[in-house]
Amino acid sequence: MAITMTEAAAEHVARYIEKRGHGTGIRLGVRTSGCSGMAYVLEFVDDVQEEDEVFNGPQDVRIVIDPKSLLYLDGTELDFVKEGLNEGFKFNNPNVSSECGCGESFNV
């Protein structure tokens, strides 16, 4: 099982961790939400829990995932993209079978 992060995503996260002044990485998870069933959750990590899985990305940015979320996210690549005036994280998740029309939620 593995989660990866592009250089662009790592640069974005590293910049925000530096602005915050503390943190060990970013937590990636899923929660029940939206019209397709699940939504991605991102938050900064200050402390890693014993049960967490930790993956090292570029620039020593750590990706932390709880075991339940890892089942839905295995093989996912986290990217950060800029399209015109919009920018944000993009989840390249090979486990997704469908997404809602607005792109906020997915199903596996």
C-alpha positions as CSV (number, residue, x, y, z in Angstrom):
1,M,0.0,0.0,0.0
2,A,1.3,3.4,-0.9
3,I,0.3,7.0,-1.3
4,T,2.4,9.5,-3.3
5,M,2.6,13.2,-3.8
6,T,3.8,15.3,-6.7
7,E,6.5,17.8,-6.4
8,A,4.0,20.6,-6.9
9,A,1.8,19.3,-4.0
10,A,4.9,18.9,-1.8
11,E,6.0,22.5,-2.5
12,H,2.5,23.8,-1.6
13,V,2.3,21.8,1.7
14,A,5.9,22.7,2.7
15,R,5.2,26.4,2.1
16,Y,2.1,26.3,4.4
17,I,3.9,24.3,7.1
18,E,6.6,26.9,7.1
19,K,4.0,29.7,7.4
20,R,2.3,27.9,10.2
21,G,5.7,27.5,12.0
22,H,5.0,23.9,13.0
23,G,3.7,20.6,11.7
24,T,5.0,17.3,10.5
25,G,3.0,16.9,7.3
26,I,-0.5,16.6,6.0
27,R,-3.2,14.1,6.9
28,L,-5.2,12.7,4.0
29,G,-8.4,10.9,4.8
30,V,-12.0,10.3,3.7
31,R,-15.3,10.9,5.4
32,T,-18.9,10.0,4.5
33,S,-20.3,13.0,2.6
34,G,-21.8,14.4,-0.6
35,C,-24.0,12.8,-3.2
36,S,-21.6,10.0,-4.2
37,G,-20.8,8.8,-0.7
38,M,-17.3,9.9,0.3
39,A,-15.2,13.1,0.3
40,Y,-11.5,13.8,0.8
41,V,-10.3,15.4,4.0
42,L,-7.0,17.3,4.3
43,E,-5.5,18.8,7.4
44,F,-2.1,19.6,8.8
45,V,-0.5,17.1,11.2
46,D,1.2,18.1,14.4
47,D,1.2,14.6,16.0
48,V,1.2,11.2,14.3
49,Q,-1.0,8.6,16.1
50,E,0.4,5.1,16.7
51,E,-2.1,3.5,14.3
52,D,-1.3,6.0,11.4
53,E,0.5,5.0,8.2
54,V,3.1,7.5,7.2
55,F,4.5,8.0,3.7
56,N,7.4,10.3,2.8
57,G,6.8,12.6,-0.1
58,P,9.2,15.0,-1.9
59,Q,10.9,17.6,0.2
60,D,10.5,15.4,3.2
61,V,6.8,16.2,3.4
62,R,5.0,13.4,5.3
63,I,1.6,12.1,4.2
64,V,-0.3,10.6,7.2
65,I,-3.3,8.4,6.8
66,D,-5.5,6.5,9.2
67,P,-5.9,2.7,8.5
68,K,-9.6,3.0,7.6
69,S,-9.0,5.7,5.0
70,L,-6.0,3.9,3.5
71,L,-8.4,1.2,2.2
72,Y,-10.0,3.8,0.0
73,L,-6.9,5.7,-0.9
74,D,-4.3,3.0,-1.6
75,G,-2.4,4.0,-4.8
76,T,-3.6,7.6,-4.7
77,E,-1.4,10.4,-5.9
78,L,-1.9,13.9,-4.4
79,D,-1.3,16.7,-6.9
80,F,-1.6,20.5,-6.7
81,V,-2.8,22.1,-10.0
82,K,-3.4,25.6,-11.3
83,E,-6.0,25.9,-14.0
84,G,-6.6,29.5,-15.0
85,L,-7.6,31.4,-11.9
86,N,-8.4,28.2,-10.0
87,E,-5.9,26.2,-8.0
88,G,-6.2,23.3,-5.6
89,F,-5.4,19.7,-4.7
90,K,-6.2,17.0,-7.2
91,F,-6.6,13.4,-6.1
92,N,-5.6,10.8,-8.6
93,N,-7.3,7.9,-7.0
94,P,-7.3,4.6,-9.0
95,N,-10.0,3.2,-6.6
96,V,-12.7,5.6,-7.6
97,S,-15.6,4.0,-9.6
98,S,-17.7,7.2,-9.9
99,E,-17.8,10.9,-8.9
100,C,-20.6,13.3,-8.4
101,G,-21.1,16.0,-11.0
102,C,-19.7,18.8,-8.8
103,G,-16.5,16.8,-8.1
104,E,-16.9,17.1,-4.3
105,S,-17.5,13.4,-3.6
106,F,-16.7,9.9,-4.9
107,N,-17.6,6.3,-4.7
108,V,-15.4,3.2,-4.8
